[in-house]
Amino acid sequence: MIEYLIRLLKTDYQLATLSRGYKRSTKGFVIADETTNASTIGDEPFQFYNKFEDVIVSVDADRRHGISTLIQLNNPPEVILLDDAFQHRKVKAKFNILLTSYDDLYVNDIVLPTGNLREPRRGAKRADVIVVTKCPESISSSDKKRIIKSLNPKTYQQVFFSWIDYSDVMKSNSEEKELSYLSDKNFALVTGIANSKPLVDYLKSKNLNFEHLNFGDHHDFTLSEIQDLKQKKFILTTEKDFVRLQPHFEESEKLFYLPIEVKIDAADDFEILIKSTIIQKAQNFH
């Protein structure tokens, strides 16, 4: 979603992303530059930095401190995209987008440690928009109505539906291969993400034959695990995992990732809402 918003806004605004930088080796506020890597700023921020050269990519566990540092830069951002910051109550964002998974709606969940929610369900009232993620691409109108009824949004909240669009082309740092390249090969799928099921289901729908090595989200691969992976003939992974694995496979032609993008149903309405909100909030701010 952050990448979607970057693509939507980067032409019109000086953007910054601010993430926690989960599992990074550094502390405090850091802005990505040519010396940073997935270890120093975290895998997702490093992914942003690699893909969007004109965007300020920053990390700080203290979001308030990170925001104040960003706006004091010589060329401060006009829009700051906070990655995974809904629970940071000390930050009063001008616009809140709440993401909830199609097969694990927050209204059917409970708080940690028994469930997955970081706060009670009633916190959803702070959202301006709710996006139901990882939907089937062909989600029906009746399914949308069912979900909206279940979510029971406030009158000021709009609900959108999104799905993952997988590329037909795998990428490494140096080359690209059609996904069909794997049609007659056995390979290893390596994932260290929160939910690998959509990717696994997609690859199975292509009748591909693979061994799935499933690790925890943001997994820090050990030297032993890296050595085991290097014995594999071919490895397909996610872009997030690729930025952590690639330094260990610099001379290898066996490590590739499958790019994805988020697609949003009624995308025009969603994008108009985002852009008009920024204009309105900016005018109110001034």
N, C-alpha and C positions, 0 to 999 in steps of 0.2 A: 504493500500500500504506500509506503514511503517513496518507493521508486516511481510508482504511478503518479503521485503528487509532484515529484520532482519533474517528471516529463511534462506534466500539465503546466507548471508554473515557471520553469527555469528561463523561458524566453522573455517573460515580462517582469521578473523580479530577481534581485540578488537574494539567493537562498542560502540558508544554513540548515544542516541537520544536527540535532543534538541527541545523542544516545548515552546510555549508561556505559557502554563498552564492556559488556559482560565477559568475565573471565580474562580480562586484559592484564598484562604484567605491569602496567603503569598506574599511577594514582593521580587524582586531581583532574584539572582541565587540560585537555590536549586537543590541538587542531592537527588534522592529518596533513602530512607533507611527504616529500619523496623519501624521507627516512623512516616512515612508519610502515607497519605491517599488521597482519591479523593478530599477532601476539600483543602488540603495543596499544592497539585501539579497539580490538575485538573484531570478530569475523564479519558481522553485518555492516558496521561503519566502514571497514576496509573495502567491502564490496561496493558501497556507495562511492568511495573515493576513486576506485578503479574505473568506474563507469561514467562518472559525471565530473569532468575536470573543472567546471566553472562554479561548482557548489562548495561552500565551506562545510567540511565534515568535521564535527567536533564531538568529544565525549566528556562527560562529567557526571559522576554519581549524584552530585548535588546540583539538581537542575536549576535551582534559582541562581546559584553561583555561575553556572554555565551560561545562562541567559544574560546575566549582567555583564559577564566577560565578553560575550559576543557583541552586545550593543555598544561596548566601549572600543571596539576595533576601529582602526582608521577608516576602513570601508565596511561599515556594519551591514549585516543582512537586513533586508526589508521584511522578509518572512522567515520565521524559524519553525521548522518541522520537528516536533518532539516525537521521538520514536519510543513507543511503549511507555507512555508517561501518564496514562489516565489516572493511576492511583496516587500521583504526586500532588496531594491536595494543597501544598504550599504554593503551587504554581496555578495561577488563574489563566488558563488558556482562553484565547478569544473564540476558539472553535474546537469542539471535541468530536472525534470520530471513534465510535465504539465498534470493534470487530468481534463477531461471534460466529463460530463455525456451524455450518449447516447441520452436521451430524452430532453437534455437542452444544446446543444453544445454552446461553448462560441462565435462562429461566428454568432449565432442567438440572442445574448444577448447584453445588453448595461450596462454602468456603473451605480453604485449606485447613487441616491436612486431609480431611476426608474427601473433599472435592478438589476442584481446580481453581475456584474463584479466589482472587486476592482480597476481595471485600464483599460484603453482602450484596445481593441482587439489586437492592433499592438504589445502589450507587449509579445504576444505569440512567437514572433521571438526569444526570449531568450531561449526557450525550446530546449533541445537536443532530447527529446522524448516526444511524445504526447500519452497518454493512454486514450482511450475512455472507460469509466467505466459504470457499471450497464447495460451492453448489454444483450440481450437475449442469453442464452447459445447456442442456435442453430442459431446464427447470420449467414446470408447467405453471399456468396462472393459478390453478387450484392449490398447488403446493405453496406458492407465494402467499396466497390468502391464508392458508393454514398457519404458516409461520408468523405472519403479521398478527394474526389473532392470538397466537401463543405469546408473542413478544409483548402484545398490548402496549404499543408505544404511546407516549404522551402526545398531545395535540401538536406540540411544536417540533416533534421528532419525525424525520423522514427515514424510511427503510429502503435500502438498496440491496441488490443481490449480485454477487460476484463469483467468478470461477477462475481456475488456473488454466492458462493457455500454454501448453508445452510446445517448444520448438521442435521442428523436424531435423534440426542440425545440432550435433554435439560440438563443443568447443574445448580447445586447450589454449595455452598461451601462444601457441605457434601455428595451429592449424584447425580446420573444421572437417567434420565427417558427417555424412548423412546418418540419421538414426538407423536407417535400413542396413547400414554396414554391419550391424549386430544381428541381423536376422538369422544367420547360419552359424553364430558363434556362442559359446558359453562365456559369460563374463560375470564379474562381481559388481553388484550394486552396493555402494557404501553410503550410508546416510547417518548423519548426526543432527537430526532436526526433530522438532516436537512431534510431528505427525507425518510419517512417511507413507501412509496408506494410499493417498491419492496418486503419488508417483508410482508406487508398486502396482496399483490397479491399472494405471495408464500403460505401463510397460507390458503388463500381462495382456492387455487388450491388443497389443501389437504382436502377440504370440512370441515374445522374446524369452529366451531361456537363460536365467541368471540365478546366482547365489546372492541372497540378500544379507549383508552384514550391517545390522542395525545397532547404532550406538545412541547414547543419550544426546539431548539437545546441547549444542556448543561443545561436544566432546573434545577433550584434550588428548589427542592420540599419543600413546606412549611409544617409546623407541621400539619395543617389542612388537607392538601392533603395526607400526610402520614397516618393519622388516617382514612381517607376515604379508602385508598388502603388496609389498614389492615382488612377492612370489607369484602374484596373480598375473594372468596373461593380459587382461584388459580390465580397467576399472571405470565405471560410470558413477558419477556422484552429483550432488547438488552444487549450485554455485557457491552457497555459503560454506559447504564443506571443502570445496575446491581451494578457496583462498587459504585454508589452514593446511591442506595436504600438499598443495603445489610446491612449496619450498623444499619438501622432502623428495620430490620427483622431478627436479629441474632438468635432468638429462633424459627423462623418460618420455616415451611416446604412447604410454599406455593409460594415462590419466586424463579423462575428459569429464565435462559437466554438461547437463542439459538445461539450457536457459528456459526461464519461465517469465510470463507476464500476467498481471491480473487484468481480467476483462470485467467490466461492470455493465450489468443490464441497465438500460436507460442511461447510458454513459453521458449523453448530452445534458440531461437534466442534472446529473451529479456534478459535472464540470461547471455548468452555469452557476449552480449553487455555491460551489467552492470559490469561484472567481468573484462572484457578486458579493459574497460574504467578506472576502478580503478587502475589496474596495470600500464596502460599507464600514467595516471595523476601522480601517485606516482613516477614513474621514472623521469618524467619531473620536479617534485617538487624537487627531490633530485639533 
